[in-house]
């Protein structure tokens, strides 16, 4: 996978994240780019779900 393909995959994943968790801002997603623990923490702060539930939902989005 080249750099453009990886960037495209991230953009697609980013869009799915924002569809699922609409309260996330672009800046928050960019700050957490590549760091799933940080992304999970940001989602948990905004929505109050457990880390485990969020991690499962993120993994489900990745697989789609």
C-alpha positions as CSV (number, residue, x, y, z in Angstrom):
1,X,0.0,0.0,0.0
2,X,1.5,3.3,-1.0
3,X,1.1,6.7,0.9
4,X,-1.9,7.8,-1.2
5,X,-3.7,4.6,-0.5
6,X,-3.0,4.8,3.2
7,X,-4.2,8.4,3.3
8,X,-7.4,7.4,1.4
9,X,-8.1,4.6,3.9
10,X,-7.6,7.0,6.8
11,X,-10.0,9.6,5.2
12,X,-12.6,6.8,4.7
13,X,-12.2,5.7,8.3
14,X,-12.3,9.3,9.5
15,X,-15.6,9.8,7.7
16,X,-17.1,6.7,9.3
17,X,-16.0,7.9,12.8
18,X,-17.7,11.2,12.3
19,X,-20.9,9.5,11.1
20,X,-20.9,7.3,14.1
21,X,-19.8,9.9,16.7
22,X,-21.0,13.2,15.3
23,X,-19.8,15.2,18.3
24,X,-16.1,14.6,17.3
25,X,-14.5,17.6,15.7
26,X,-12.0,17.3,12.8
27,X,-9.3,18.6,15.1
28,X,-9.9,15.9,17.7
29,X,-9.8,13.2,15.1
30,X,-6.6,14.7,13.6
31,X,-5.0,14.9,17.0
32,X,-5.7,11.2,17.7
33,X,-4.7,10.1,14.2
34,X,-2.9,6.7,14.6
35,X,-3.5,6.6,18.4
36,X,-6.6,4.5,19.1
37,X,-6.2,5.0,22.9
38,X,-6.4,8.8,22.5
39,X,-9.3,8.5,20.1
40,X,-11.2,6.1,22.4
41,X,-10.6,8.5,25.3
42,X,-12.1,11.5,23.3
43,X,-15.1,9.5,22.4
44,X,-15.5,8.3,26.0
45,X,-15.4,11.9,27.2
46,X,-18.1,13.0,24.8
47,X,-20.4,10.0,25.0
48,X,-19.7,8.2,28.3
49,X,-19.5,4.7,26.8
50,X,-17.0,2.2,28.2
51,X,-13.6,1.9,26.6
52,X,-14.3,-1.7,25.7
53,X,-17.5,-0.8,23.9
54,X,-15.9,2.0,22.0
55,X,-12.9,-0.1,21.1
56,X,-15.2,-2.8,19.7
57,X,-17.2,-0.3,17.7
58,X,-14.0,1.2,16.3
59,X,-12.8,-2.3,15.3
60,X,-16.1,-3.0,13.7
61,X,-15.8,0.3,11.6
62,X,-12.3,-0.7,10.6
63,X,-13.4,-4.1,9.3
64,X,-16.2,-2.5,7.1
